[in-house]
Amino acid sequence: MLLCLLALAGCVPPRAKEAEGTKVEKKKDIPAQRINLPNGESLQYRLKTKVGAPPEREPAWYVKWVNAKVQMTSNGPVGGRMEGVSGNFFKDGKKSTTFQAQSGLADKANNILNLAGQVQVVAPNPKPGATKPRAVLTCDRLVYDATTKRFKALGHVQVVGEVGTIGTLSELWATEELDQVATPDMFIAK
């Protein structure tokens, strides 16, 4: 019995020691607060990794909003719900597509941007003199994962492009430039 008590006593972590005449103060966590921000913008970054090289930051998306409720912590903004959103998605540090939607929800910790309500993503046509976009994706809801660099378009999904029209479908996945579009079971990650 005494052996068990000694073993348990050895597992208890030591208390913070106080220097003579000073107290050790614990850092207080500030609870998350919601702040209203009219007419704002934000740029989200992701880590770019190459084999044998240190990780670098590169832009993932840029978003503008008419009104937003941003969740703030002591470490800064962690996300928020936005209304009247528009902006750009990036590929390899360059703007790849533009978007607009009635609302958006950013989850900065997980690199996820959710768009909802009359979502439209437009991929410009890189051909010189082109007047029409290469592709336009419309849907009810779009989930962009900046880590996998993939769109998940949900609800009344349609893609109109140079080669024709796809849809209307309940779900499609696509790359950031809309150069690969497929149903989830047929999508092949590059």
N, C-alpha and C positions, 0 to 999 in steps of 0.2 A: 504494500500500500504506500509506504513512504517512498519507494522507488518510483511509483507512478506519479506522485505529487512532485517529486524533483524533476522528472522528465517533463511534466506539464509546465513547471515553473521555468524551465529552460526554453520553452517554446514561446513564451510571452515576450514581445518586442520591448526593448528598453524605452523608457519615456524620454522625451526631449529634455535635455539638460539646460538649466538656466545658468547663465553667467552671473557672478555676484552682482547684485544691484540691478540686473536687467531682466525683463520678462521676454519669453519667446512668444511672439504673436503669430497666430495662425492666419494664413491668407484666407479671407472670406470669399466664397463664391458668390458672384452677383447673379441673381436669378435672371433668366431671359426676360427681356422686355420687348413689347411691340411698339414700334414707332411709325407713325404715318408720314410718308414722304411723297409729296406731289411732284410730278414731272422730274423723274430722276433717270439715272443710267448706271450700269454696272458692267464690268468686264470680269469674266471668270477664267481662271487659268487651270491647266492640267499639267501633270508631269510628263515630259517627253523623255523616253529612255532609249538609248542606243547601246548595243552590246559593246562593252569595253570603254564606255564614256560615262562621265557623271551625269545624273539626271538634270534636265533643264526644264524651265517653265515655258509653256507656249499657250497662247490664247485658245480657249475652247468655245466661248460664246460672248457676245456683246448684246446687252438688252437695254432698251429704253422703255419707260412706262409713263402712263398718265397719272396714275395713283398707285401707291403701294403701302403695305403694312409689312415692315421689315422686322425680323426677329434679331435683336442685338444681345450679345453677352459681353463679358469682360474681355473676350478675345476678338470682338468686332462682330460684324453681321454674319449670321449663319444661314440665312435664307429669308424668304418672304413671299407673300402673295401679291402679285402685280395685276393691274387692270390696264387694258389698252396697250398691249406690248408689241414691240417690233424690234428687229435687230439682225444680227449676223451669226452664222456658225462659221468656224474656222477649220481648215485642214492644212497641216504643215505650216502653221503661222500665217496663212493667207485666208482672206474671206472666201468661203466656198459657196454659201447659199445665204439668202435673206429669208426672214420669216416675219409673220404678223399673226396675232391672235387676240381674242377678246380678253384672255387672262393667262397668267403664267404663275408657276410656283417653282422657286429655285431652292435646291438642296445643295448648298455649296460643299458640305462635308462629304457627300457622296458623288459629286460632279453630275447631278441630274437636273435637267430642266424639263418641267412639264408644261405644256401649252394646251389650252382648251378653248373651244368656241371659235368656229370658222377659221381654223388653222390653215395657213397657206405657207408653203416653203417653195422658194423659187431658186432654181439653179441657172445662172446666166449662161448664155451660149458663148463659148470662147472663140468661135469662128469670127474672123474679121468681117465687119459689115453686117453681122447678124442682127436682126431687129426683134426676133422672138426668143424667149428663154429656151434653154435646152430641155428643161423639164419643170413642171409645176405640180407639186403634191398638195392635195387638199384633204382635210379630215376633220373629225370632231375633236380628237385629242391626239397629241404627239408627245412621246417620251423620248428625250434625247439623253443618252448616256455618254458623257464625254470620255469616259475611260475606254469603252468598247468602240467609240466613235460610230454609234449606230442610232438610227431613228426607229422607233416603233410607232407606227401610225395606226390609230384605232377609230373605228366608227365611220361609216360612209367614206371610205378611203378611195381616192381616185388620183391617178398620175397621168398627166397629159404631157407628151413629149414629142420629139422629132420623129420617133418611130411609131407613134400611135398613142392609144389610150388604154390604160389598165384600170379596171374597176367598173363598178363600185363594189368594194370588198369590205369585210369587217376588220381585217388586219393585214398590214404589209410592213415589212422591214426594209430599210434602205441605208445606204452609206451617206456620208455627209455631203457629197456632191450630187446625190441622186443618180449616180452612174450605175448603181446596182440596186434593183428593186425586186423583191420577191416575197412570197408568202413565208411565214416562219419556218415551215418544214422544207422549203426549197432554198432558203438563204444560205449562202456559203460565205463565211467570214474571210476577208482577204488577209 
